[in-house]
Amino acid sequence: MTNKRRYFGTDGIRGTANTMPMTVDIAQKLGQAAGLHFRRGTHRNRVLLGKDTRLSGYMIESALVSGFLSAGMDVTFVGPLPTPAIAMLTRSLRADLGVMISASHNPFGDNGIKLFGPDGFKLSDQTEAAIEDLMDADLSARLAAPEEIGRASRLNDAAGRYIEQVKASFPRGCRLDGMKIVIDCAHGAAYRVAPTALWELGAEVIRIGCDPNGVNINEGCGSTHPEALCAAVVEHGADIGIALDGDADRMLLVDETGHLIDGDQILGLVARSWAKAKRLTTSSVVATVMSNMGLERFLQANGMELVRTAVGDRYVVEKMRDLGSNLGGEQSGHIVLSDFGTTGDGLTAALQVLAVLTEEKRPASEVCRVFQPFPQLLKNVRYSGKSPLSCPDVQSERERIERKLGQSGRLVLRASGTEPLIRVMVEAEDQALVNATVDEMCAVILDACVAA
């Protein structure tokens, strides 16, 4: 088995639709390979298949289905649903595999394929490598005999099942009566289930980003473009705004004044609330290297520690499982609450914040800002060819900056898992130092790109 990834990135397979690796051919091969890998036992093996609202989802879905059926796997369609719903349903329905067709927060022209094992968790690197090897192998002798070809069917109550689970995460006896909420679903997978769940819990719900047409997902809306939500919250005099992304596994909030609340603040708020209620399973909260030092110090002051991982909610989940922690997430809005699910769930995370608001009866602007963040700046440097991170000049500059920042700041350099970009992030207590340091690091990386 090889170690180099050929198809999978940091979150499944992703790319521009109809170009490598998001082609019909690759999707069919993935269906066959994953189907064969997860065939086990004497029962009828089944894969649960969901998607977001992208036009290319129909194409990818059809190709995957043909692959799974030819591998002898039955397929259950659930249509557009959030990624966490697919993880939940895979486990609750005892499916052998769950698949979500989505490129999350990316523009509509991209698409992706995320896989979940029968336990509802994203696949390990080792499992993905094994599937990649099968994708490149000759599988003709291993495909299903004519009488063993899979069957396809549709689960009509999938959305209702997910809504009920989300509502069950809200404190018993608690209601949202009298609360006005603006929900922005990014014209994505949660456009039906998220407003419905909030309304059934008693809220007055104002919907934006809930009219998908196949090409408008994440376009000027959702968690990556929250400006429309900020304006709508103020315009309608709402108590809070909720911004989901295209597959609703991440979430950001907007307070009643129209100001954004990021994932770090949400993590801090939930951590403090759960610690007070003795709901935290450990004193560790898991986040990535991108989370703000302000969050780290806030948790320390409240008797907790921040454990950092590589960027990606799958790595957060893996560390949470290692530590036995039930709370983790990312600054971008992936919040993982393992009491309720196996992956980031924007709607469930929002309900935890709403529960605190209903209990404290204070505005979101007061409740949801639990720490003062360190100044932080992120810039991207595009490159072609080999990653410049291995260049000696880049490594030398990195070491120099880390010595300069010492214990009062951080430098994070990482390659994007989906684009040829080097992400440069610096945070420190002084904004001028942050700005200058980011520019210095970017300049050295750019010089390395030119020299290469």
Secondary structure, 3 states (H helix, E strand, C coil): CCCCCCCCECCEEEEECCCCCCCHHHHHHHHHHHHHHHCCCCCCCEEEEEECCCCCHHHHHHHHHHHHHHCCCEEEEEEECCHHHHHHHHHHCCCCEEEEECCCCCCCCEEEEEEECCCCCECCHHHHHHHHHHHCCCCCCCCCCHHHCCCEEECCCHHHHHHHHHHHCCCCCCCCCCCEEEEECCCCCCCCHHHHHHHHCCCEEEEECCCCCCCCCCCCCCCCCCHHHHHHHHHHCCCEEEEECCCCCCEEEECCCCCEECHHHHHHHHHHHHHHCCCCCCCEEEEECCCCHHHHHHHHHCCCEEEEECCCHHHHHHHHHHHCCCEEECCCCCEEECCCCCCCCHHHHHHHHHHHHHHHCCCHHHHCCCCCCCCEEEEEEECCCCCHHHCHHHHHHHHHHHHHHHHHEEEEEEECCCCCEEEEEEEECCHHHHHHHHHHHHHHHHHHHHHC
